[in-house]
Amino acid sequence: MREVGVRGITYQEVFGPAAEQHDASMAGLVAAIARHRPLVTDLVTLGVSPHAPYTVHDDLMVDTAAYSLRERLPMAIHLAESAEEIAFLREGEGPFAEVLRARGIPVVRRSHSPVHWLVEMGVLVAQPLLIHCVRVDPTDISFIADAGCAVAHCPASNAKFGHGVAPVRAMLDAGIRVGLGSDSVASNNQMDLLGEARLAALLQNAVGGRSDALSGEQALALATIGGARALGLADRIGTLDVGKAADLAAFPVDGARGVPTTDPVAAAVYALPGTVARLVCVAGRELVRDGRIVTANDGGAAVRVEKSAAAMATWRKGR
């Protein structure tokens, strides 16, 4: 992120589903944060992320939340993503439970839902960013809204894995800050926010049975100011206003994909996904010009991503 010049929060993940892993996991988290603090800039900051209910023991989740509050670090959790996650927490059964038991890690029923689990442990006081929230009911939504937590909606990833469609309309109606996410290239293959906006609108309308469940304007807002609000950055980015940083992306509308342009928002959300941005600026600095990366280290990051992908593929074959 520093090399390419983008803005964002790097969330240091922590894992440890067994009680006896707690001390080592916390020590590793604290060490990683200390190692990365010197890299913090005005654009790139740090956060912590106890990964998910099925990879983090209760005590580790609570202590990570306490650490985030003490160190004033934002927190993010992958939560309420799948039916398998619900079965794991509600019944102590399902594939996640089987994997842990095979490793000798005991599994018991923990709570009615992932959101209830966080409420019962007091973790929502840290106001974590909740990634996914596909499997939430009206009570869960009320808890999220009352706690002031934000949600990262990842429609493409949720659809790709067959997890379902998050009730975005209900969350917005409850006053929850919702922004669009991709869930990373590891689960989505691409990070195209216009594509996420298009899919979010189409799926909400299809599930809601109405053409205005999530309008194009609202979907575009989720990709811009919605994401800024969810990350606590709305005072600096998310809209083109005097006094805010010049973070923007411009897409061409002079080709076949951009026609007609009588409704620019409709064109952006429904026609332009997949189009390469012609211009990208962060804090007023050009990162992309005429569709090409112009930063000095344009090749290094791509090479490392390819190496990481190859290493992950090798690990998957051998596990």
SULTA-V865768 format. One record per residue. RES is the residue in one small letter. SS is DSSP state (hx for helix, st for strand, lp for the rest). BURIAL is b if it has 9 or more other ideal C-beta (glycine too) atoms within 8 Angstrom, else e. Layout:
BEGIN
RES,SS,BURIAL
RES,SS,BURIAL
END
This chain:
BEGIN
m,lp,b
r,lp,e
e,lp,e
v,lp,b
g,lp,b
v,lp,b
r,lp,b
g,st,b
i,st,b
t,st,b
y,st,b
q,st,b
e,st,e
v,st,b
f,lp,b
g,st,b
p,lp,b
a,lp,b
a,hx,e
e,hx,e
q,hx,b
h,hx,b
d,hx,e
a,hx,e
s,hx,b
m,hx,b
a,hx,e
g,hx,b
l,hx,b
v,hx,b
a,hx,e
a,hx,b
i,hx,b
a,hx,e
r,hx,e
h,hx,b
r,hx,e
p,lp,e
l,lp,e
v,lp,e
t,lp,e
d,lp,e
l,lp,b
v,st,b
t,st,b
l,st,b
g,st,b
v,st,b
s,st,b
p,st,b
h,lp,b
a,st,b
p,lp,b
y,lp,b
t,lp,e
v,st,b
h,lp,b
d,hx,e
d,hx,e
l,hx,b
m,hx,b
v,hx,b
d,hx,b
t,hx,b
a,hx,b
a,hx,b
y,hx,b
s,hx,b
l,hx,b
r,hx,e
e,hx,e
r,lp,e
l,lp,b
p,st,b
m,st,b
a,st,b
i,st,b
h,st,b
l,st,b
a,lp,b
e,lp,b
s,lp,b
a,hx,e
e,hx,b
e,hx,b
i,hx,b
a,hx,b
f,hx,b
l,hx,b
r,hx,b
e,hx,e
g,lp,b
e,lp,e
g,lp,b
p,hx,e
f,hx,b
a,hx,b
e,hx,e
v,hx,e
l,hx,b
r,hx,b
a,hx,e
r,lp,e
g,lp,e
i,lp,e
p,lp,e
v,lp,e
v,lp,e
r,lp,e
r,lp,b
s,lp,b
h,lp,e
s,lp,b
p,hx,b
v,hx,b
h,hx,b
w,hx,b
l,hx,b
v,hx,b
e,hx,e
m,hx,b
g,lp,e
v,hx,b
l,hx,b
v,hx,e
a,hx,b
q,lp,b
p,lp,b
l,st,b
l,st,b
i,st,b
h,st,b
c,lp,b
v,lp,b
r,lp,b
v,lp,b
d,lp,e
p,hx,e
t,hx,b
d,hx,b
i,hx,b
s,hx,b
f,hx,b
i,hx,b
a,hx,b
d,hx,e
a,hx,b
g,lp,e
c,lp,b
a,st,b
v,st,b
a,st,b
h,st,b
c,lp,b
p,hx,b
a,hx,b
s,hx,b
n,hx,b
a,hx,b
k,hx,e
f,lp,e
g,lp,e
h,lp,b
g,lp,b
v,lp,b
a,lp,b
p,lp,e
v,hx,b
r,hx,b
a,hx,b
m,hx,b
l,hx,b
d,hx,e
a,lp,b
g,lp,e
i,lp,b
r,st,e
v,st,b
g,st,b
l,st,b
g,lp,b
s,lp,b
d,lp,b
s,lp,e
v,hx,b
a,hx,e
s,hx,e
n,hx,b
n,lp,e
q,lp,e
m,lp,e
d,lp,b
l,hx,b
l,hx,b
g,hx,b
e,hx,b
a,hx,b
r,hx,b
l,hx,b
a,hx,b
a,hx,b
l,hx,e
l,hx,b
q,hx,b
n,hx,b
a,hx,e
v,hx,e
g,hx,b
g,lp,e
r,lp,e
s,lp,e
d,lp,e
a,lp,b
l,lp,b
s,lp,e
g,hx,b
e,hx,e
q,hx,b
a,hx,b
l,hx,b
a,hx,b
l,hx,b
a,hx,b
t,hx,b
i,hx,b
g,hx,b
g,hx,b
a,hx,b
r,hx,b
a,hx,b
l,lp,b
g,lp,e
l,lp,b
a,lp,b
d,lp,e
r,lp,e
i,lp,b
g,lp,b
t,lp,e
l,lp,e
d,lp,e
v,lp,e
g,lp,e
k,lp,b
a,lp,b
a,lp,e
d,lp,b
l,st,e
a,st,e
a,st,e
f,lp,b
p,lp,e
v,lp,b
d,lp,e
g,lp,e
a,hx,e
r,hx,e
g,hx,b
v,lp,e
p,lp,e
t,lp,e
t,lp,e
d,lp,e
p,hx,e
v,hx,b
a,hx,b
a,hx,b
a,hx,b
v,hx,b
y,hx,b
a,hx,b
l,lp,b
p,lp,b
g,lp,e
t,lp,b
v,lp,e
a,lp,b
r,lp,b
l,st,b
v,st,b
c,st,b
v,st,b
a,lp,b
g,lp,e
r,st,e
e,st,e
l,st,b
v,st,b
r,st,e
d,lp,e
g,lp,e
r,st,e
i,st,e
v,lp,e
t,lp,b
a,lp,e
n,lp,e
d,lp,b
g,lp,e
g,hx,e
a,hx,b
a,hx,e
v,hx,e
r,hx,e
v,hx,b
e,hx,e
k,hx,e
s,hx,e
a,hx,b
a,hx,e
a,hx,e
m,hx,b
a,hx,e
t,hx,e
w,hx,e
r,hx,e
k,hx,e
g,hx,e
r,lp,e
END
